[in-house]
């Protein structure tokens, strides 16, 4: 149902534009992450959850974290500042159709965990466990975004993760 809800909403926006002249933009966001997001409590997304797990392992002097699934599932992640920049450019454009806003820098969840562990500077291992994994692979196709807006992300995944990790580490130290 989740996918149909999104497609139905996009279709409604199109009809409001066609029938009532309402200016609409439909952005399809792909795994946005960064500082100031949810980082604990069970509602956080993979970037924040994995950062938090590594930070906790470091703080509690543990050498292992759990990663849900086999870790082979792939994703791309877009840093929040890039997301805001692309969104503003899109809203100021004359393009009305749906457009993907994401990064094409795809990694497996295991690769992603290794990146975060590297940022931490701690010798932490990960163990794949049973847990929700979602689809096997998802990546943003930015061809239309590039063609219509000439836009592409400026933040690499590693640099964005570094900023996110440091912010979550600061929040964790306050607790």
N, C-alpha and C positions, 0 to 999 in steps of 0.2 A: 503493500500500500504506500510505502514511503515515496517510491519513485513516481507513482501515479499522482500523488498529492502535488509533487513539484511540477509535473507536466501539466496537470489541470490548472494550477495557479498561473503558469506561463501562458496557457491558452486564454484564461480569463483576462490577463493583462492585455493580450493582443486584441481581444474583442472590445475592451474598454477604449483602446486606442482607435480601433476602426469605427466603432459605433458612436463614441462620445468625444473623440478628439483628444483624449487624455494622453499627455506625454508619459510614456513608460520606458523603463529600462529593466531588463531581466539579466541579472548577474548570477552566474553559476559558480559559487565559491568552492575552492578545493583545499580542504584541510588548512585552515588559517591558524597560525600559532604565534606566540610571542609573549613578552612580559605583560603583566596586568590581567592575564586570563586566569581562569579557574585552574588551580594546580593541585588540589586535594579534595577529599570528600567523595570520591568515586564517580564524579561527573566530568572529570577532566579528560581531555583527549590524549592520544599517545605521546606527543612531544612532552607535555607537562607531566604526565604520569611517569614516564621513563626518567625524566630529570629528577623528579621527586624521589623515585625509588633509589636512584644512584646516590643522591644527596643523603637520604636516610641511611643507606648502607655505609657511607663514608662516616656519618655522624655516630652510628652505632658500632663502628668498626667491624662490619660484616663484609664478607667478600663475595656475596652472590645476590642477584636480584632475579625475580621471576618475570618472564616475558610470555604473554599469552600466545598460544598457538605454536606452530612450528617455526615462526619467524620468517618464513619464506614469502609471505604475502607482501606485496609492494604498494607503496604510496608515494605521492609527491606532497610536499608541504610548502606553504607560502607564508613568509614573514608578514606580520600585521602591517608594517609601514608600507611594504610593496602593495599589499591589498588595498590600503587606503588610497595610495597614489593611482592605482589602476581604476579604482571605483570612481574617483573624481574625474579622471580623464574620460571614462565611459559616460558618466552623467553629463559631461559637457560636450559630448559628441552628438552627431546626428544619427547614430546607429540605433535602431529600435529592436532588432532581434536579440534572442538570447546569446550571451557570450560567456565563455569560460574565463574565470579569473583565478589563476593558479600558477604553479611552477611546473616545468617539465623535467625537473631534476628528480628522477625517481630512485628510490632506495628500497631495499627489503627492510622489514622491521628488525631483523638481526643486524644488518648494516647500521641502521639507525641507532640501535642500542650501543653498538661499538663506538659510534661517533660521540655519543653522550658520555660514555665511559672515558674516552680519550680526553674530552673537555674537562672531566672531573679531576684528572691526574691521579686517580686511585686505581689500584689493581683490583677491579671488580669483574667477576664473571657473570654470565647470565644463564638461566636455566629455562628452557621452553616448557610451559605447562599448559594443560587444558584451560581454555577460556575463550570468550568471544573473539572472533577474528574478522568478521565481515567478509567482503568479497576477496578473492585471491589477489586481484590487482586493480589498481585505479590510478590514473594519471591524467593530468590536465592536458588537453590538446589546445594549444594557444595559437594555432595558425590564423584563426579569424581575428583574435585579439591583436596579433602582430599586423595583420593586413589592414584592419580598420583603424587602429590607434597607434600603430608603430611602437607598441609597448612590450617590454619584457622585464622580468624581475631584476632588481639590482643587487639584492642580498643573496649570497650563497647560503645553502642550507647550513653549512658548518658555522658561518658567522652569525646567522640568526639563532642557531641553537646555543652558541656561546652566550649571546645576550640573554636569551631566555633562561638558560641554566643559571647564570649569575643572579638574575632577578629572583628566581625561585629559591636559590641558595640564601639570598638576603632575607626573604620572607620566612624561610624555615628557621633561620638563626633568631628571628624575633619571637618565635614560639617557645 
